């Protein structure tokens, strides 16, 4: 990849909180950005008023950011395409993007989710739907990146993962600033799974806080949740060390503790007696953990992998189970050793 410069154009697909944040981040450093919004009325409002009042009220987009709902126009001459749409609509959007993307464009997924029914990661969907994947290097970005903190200028770190390390280095240069530090990782499987599965544990943490439990329970959920994520991750080909890094424990700690986390908010509201439909109807932003719980449960059944926290969250979300009853389920499981084989040996071939 060439060095980034102000002449290279980046297109961001998706004008939600994270897509808007990234467009602001790049535009603030003089990088030309086109932000694509699905709804024409939202695109017009953003282009004219420069503020995404729905997701990030008060944040002003730099003039160098152009907003449109015309997908061919958005993708014209884009060297880098960042996809920031909810996971449940990801494939449909990628199919449309594939029709208009320029040859050789790099694609960055910043979506933290799994596809229901297939259990596929977003990079797998990209590889499947692009007509010539080798011509489009694929990178994923994940980490403890709460939009509300980043747009306030608070320091944050993230991880760019790709099999093509030149592509990961390009994204590292493109997005890094004095307030946003990007690390590289070769383990695209692990980084994506960390970003997706931690949202389930965040819902459980919100439930815990909603029930009035303290630090002991939160610590248990984070540590055992990390074990659960790593167990299925390594089985799917991820590197164990990734789960102890920024995309793993880093993102997990943030999402389980911050009231800015959408998934934490879902859990807390469920614990306070609201129904899932009521929570979803009153929340403009998508809580990816809801959809990921379905996909992860399907994966765990197919792989015969134990995911007790995921199972408990699933029953609360979709079967109307009592949160306190699920606490009893988790606490009364058969006794076992803490350390598992995957935690003590790397699965990477040297």
GUMAR-558205 format. One line per 2 residues: number of its first residue (from 1); their letters; for each residue x, y, z of C-alpha. Coordinates in steps of 0.25 Angstrom, whole numbers, plus 5000, padded with zeros to 4 digits. Example, Ala and Ser with C-alpha at 12.3 -4.5 7.8 and 13.67 -1.06 7.14 Angstrom:
<atoms>
1> as> 5049,4982,5031; 5055,4996,5029
</atoms>
This chain:
<atoms>
1> xx> 5000,5000,5000; 5005,5014,4998
3> xx> 5007,5024,5009; 4994,5031,5013
5> xx> 4993,5046,5008; 4982,5056,5007
7> xx> 4979,5052,4992; 4975,5038,4995
9> xx> 4960,5037,4998; 4953,5028,5008
11> xx> 4939,5025,5008; 4931,5020,5020
13> xx> 4919,5012,5018; 4909,5014,5030
15> xx> 4906,5027,5037; 4903,5022,5051
17> xx> 4911,5026,5063; 4924,5018,5059
19> xx> 4924,5022,5044; 4921,5037,5048
21> xx> 4932,5036,5058; 4942,5031,5048
23> xx> 4938,5041,5038; 4941,5052,5048
25> xx> 4954,5046,5052; 4959,5045,5038
27> xx> 4953,5059,5034; 4959,5066,5046
29> xx> 4973,5062,5041; 4971,5067,5027
31> xx> 4967,5054,5020; 4956,5054,5010
33> xx> 4945,5046,5014; 4932,5042,5007
35> xx> 4921,5037,5017; 4910,5028,5012
37> xx> 4896,5029,5019; 4886,5019,5015
39> xx> 4874,5028,5017; 4874,5041,5007
41> xx> 4868,5050,5018; 4879,5046,5028
43> xx> 4890,5049,5017; 4884,5062,5014
45> xx> 4883,5066,5028; 4897,5062,5031
47> xx> 4902,5069,5018; 4895,5082,5022
49> xx> 4895,5083,5037; 4909,5075,5039
51> xx> 4903,5069,5051; 4898,5054,5054
53> xx> 4888,5058,5064; 4882,5044,5065
55> xx> 4895,5037,5070; 4905,5048,5073
57> xx> 4898,5061,5076; 4908,5073,5077
59> xx> 4919,5067,5068; 4922,5076,5056
61> xx> 4927,5069,5044; 4939,5076,5037
63> xx> 4935,5082,5023; 4945,5072,5017
65> xx> 4935,5061,5020; 4924,5059,5009
67> xx> 4911,5052,5012; 4903,5045,5001
69> xx> 4893,5034,5000; 4897,5031,4986
71> xx> 4905,5018,4987; 4912,5018,4973
73> xx> 4916,5033,4976; 4921,5030,4990
75> xx> 4930,5018,4984; 4935,5026,4972
77> xx> 4951,5026,4973; 4951,5022,4987
79> xx> 4964,5015,4991; 4959,5011,5005
81> xx> 4945,5006,5008; 4941,5005,5022
83> xx> 4929,4997,5025; 4922,5001,5038
85> xx> 4908,4996,5037; 4901,4986,5047
87> xx> 4904,4972,5045; 4890,4967,5042
89> xx> 4890,4976,5029; 4905,4974,5026
91> xx> 4904,4964,5015; 4893,4972,5007
93> xx> 4902,4984,5008; 4914,4977,5003
95> xx> 4907,4971,4991; 4903,4985,4987
97> xx> 4917,4991,4990; 4923,4980,4981
99> xx> 4916,4985,4969; 4923,4999,4970
101> xx> 4936,4997,4977; 4949,5001,4970
103> xx> 4959,4991,4966; 4970,4989,4977
105> xx> 4962,4997,4988; 4965,4993,5002
107> xx> 4953,4989,5011; 4953,4991,5026
109> xx> 4942,4985,5034; 4939,4992,5047
111> xx> 4927,4983,5050; 4927,4975,5063
113> xx> 4917,4963,5061; 4914,4950,5055
115> xx> 4904,4946,5044; 4893,4938,5049
117> xx> 4890,4925,5042; 4905,4924,5037
119> xx> 4913,4929,5049; 4922,4935,5039
121> xx> 4931,4947,5043; 4930,4960,5035
123> xx> 4943,4957,5028; 4938,4944,5023
125> xx> 4926,4950,5017; 4934,4960,5010
127> xx> 4943,4949,5004; 4931,4942,5000
129> xx> 4923,4953,4993; 4935,4960,4986
131> xx> 4937,4956,4972; 4952,4956,4973
133> xx> 4956,4956,4988; 4971,4956,4986
135> xx> 4970,4969,4978; 4963,4975,4991
137> xx> 4972,4974,5004; 4963,4972,5016
139> xx> 4966,4978,5029; 4957,4978,5042
141> xx> 4958,4988,5053; 4954,4985,5068
143> xx> 4957,4990,5082; 4952,4998,5093
145> xx> 4946,5009,5085; 4934,5016,5091
147> xx> 4930,5027,5081; 4925,5036,5092
149> xx> 4939,5037,5098; 4947,5037,5085
151> xx> 4939,5050,5080; 4943,5057,5093
153> xx> 4957,5055,5090; 4960,5045,5100
155> xx> 4972,5035,5097; 4968,5021,5091
157> xx> 4975,5009,5085; 4970,4999,5075
159> xx> 4976,4987,5067; 4976,4986,5052
161> xx> 4977,4971,5048; 4979,4965,5034
163> xx> 4986,4954,5028; 4993,4964,5018
165> xx> 5002,4972,5028; 5004,4983,5018
167> xx> 4989,4985,5018; 4989,4985,5033
169> xx> 5001,4995,5033; 4993,5004,5024
171> xx> 4981,5005,5033; 4990,5007,5044
173> xx> 4996,5020,5037; 4982,5024,5032
175> xx> 4975,5024,5046; 4986,5027,5056
177> xx> 4987,5041,5062; 4992,5047,5075
179> xx> 4979,5042,5082; 4976,5029,5074
181> xx> 4987,5019,5074; 4986,5007,5065
183> xx> 4993,4993,5068; 4995,4982,5057
185> xx> 4991,4968,5058; 4992,4956,5049
187> xx> 4981,4948,5056; 4969,4953,5048
189> xx> 4960,4942,5054; 4963,4945,5068
191> xx> 4962,4960,5067; 4948,4958,5060
193> xx> 4943,4948,5070; 4947,4956,5082
195> xx> 4940,4968,5077; 4927,4960,5074
197> xx> 4926,4951,5086; 4930,4961,5097
199> xx> 4917,4968,5094; 4909,4956,5100
201> xx> 4917,4957,5113; 4914,4972,5113
203> xx> 4899,4969,5113; 4902,4959,5125
205> xx> 4910,4970,5132; 4898,4980,5130
207> xx> 4889,4970,5136; 4898,4968,5148
209> xx> 4899,4983,5150; 4883,4984,5149
211> xx> 4881,4974,5159; 4890,4982,5169
213> xx> 4902,4972,5169; 4916,4977,5172
215> xx> 4930,4976,5168; 4931,4961,5171
217> xx> 4921,4957,5161; 4926,4967,5151
219> xx> 4940,4961,5152; 4935,4947,5151
221> xx> 4927,4950,5138; 4939,4957,5132
223> xx> 4949,4946,5135; 4940,4934,5132
225> xx> 4934,4941,5120; 4948,4943,5115
227> xx> 4950,4928,5117; 4937,4925,5109
229> xx> 4941,4934,5098; 4955,4929,5097
231> xx> 4950,4914,5097; 4942,4915,5085
233> xx> 4951,4925,5078; 4963,4915,5079
235> xx> 4954,4904,5074; 4951,4913,5062
237> xx> 4966,4915,5059; 4969,4928,5067
239> xx> 4982,4930,5074; 4981,4929,5089
241> xx> 4989,4941,5092; 4980,4950,5084
243> xx> 4969,4949,5096; 4979,4955,5106
245> xx> 4981,4967,5097; 4974,4980,5093
247> xx> 4963,4974,5085; 4961,4963,5096
249> xx> 4962,4967,5110; 4963,4981,5107
251> xx> 4950,4983,5099; 4943,4973,5109
253> xx> 4947,4981,5121; 4942,4994,5115
255> xx> 4929,4989,5109; 4926,4982,5122
257> xx> 4928,4994,5131; 4924,5006,5123
259> xx> 4910,5012,5123; 4913,5017,5109
261> xx> 4912,5002,5105; 4900,4999,5097
263> xx> 4900,4985,5101; 4902,4988,5116
265> xx> 4890,4997,5115; 4882,4986,5109
267> xx> 4886,4977,5120; 4883,4987,5131
269> xx> 4869,4990,5126; 4865,4976,5125
271> xx> 4869,4974,5139; 4860,4985,5143
273> xx> 4848,4978,5137; 4847,4984,5123
275> xx> 4845,4974,5111; 4855,4972,5100
277> xx> 4845,4978,5090; 4843,4991,5098
279> xx> 4858,4993,5099; 4860,4991,5085
281> xx> 4848,5000,5081; 4854,5011,5089
283> xx> 4868,5010,5085; 4873,5016,5072
285> xx> 4886,5010,5072; 4888,4995,5070
287> xx> 4893,4986,5081; 4901,4976,5074
289> xx> 4901,4966,5086; 4886,4963,5084
291> xx> 4889,4957,5070; 4902,4951,5073
293> xx> 4896,4943,5085; 4888,4936,5074
295> xx> 4899,4933,5065; 4909,4929,5076
297> xx> 4899,4919,5082; 4897,4913,5069
299> xx> 4912,4912,5067; 4914,4906,5081
301> xx> 4904,4895,5078; 4910,4892,5065
303> xx> 4924,4891,5071; 4919,4885,5084
305> xx> 4926,4896,5092; 4922,4900,5106
307> xx> 4918,4914,5106; 4910,4916,5119
309> xx> 4909,4931,5120; 4904,4932,5106
311> xx> 4894,4921,5109; 4889,4929,5121
313> xx> 4888,4942,5113; 4881,4935,5102
315> xx> 4870,4929,5111; 4868,4943,5117
317> xx> 4867,4950,5104; 4859,4940,5096
319> xx> 4852,4931,5106; 4848,4941,5116
321> xx> 4856,4934,5127; 4858,4941,5140
323> xx> 4872,4948,5142; 4872,4943,5156
325> xx> 4869,4929,5152; 4880,4929,5142
327> xx> 4890,4934,5153; 4886,4921,5160
329> xx> 4889,4913,5148; 4903,4919,5146
331> xx> 4906,4917,5161; 4902,4903,5162
333> xx> 4909,4897,5150; 4918,4885,5153
335> xx> 4932,4888,5159; 4943,4889,5149
337> xx> 4958,4893,5148; 4960,4908,5145
339> xx> 4972,4906,5135; 4968,4899,5122
341> xx> 4978,4893,5111; 4976,4904,5101
343> xx> 4980,4915,5111; 4994,4909,5113
345> xx> 4998,4905,5099; 4999,4913,5086
347> xx> 4992,4907,5074; 5000,4915,5064
349> xx> 5009,4907,5054; 5023,4912,5054
</atoms>
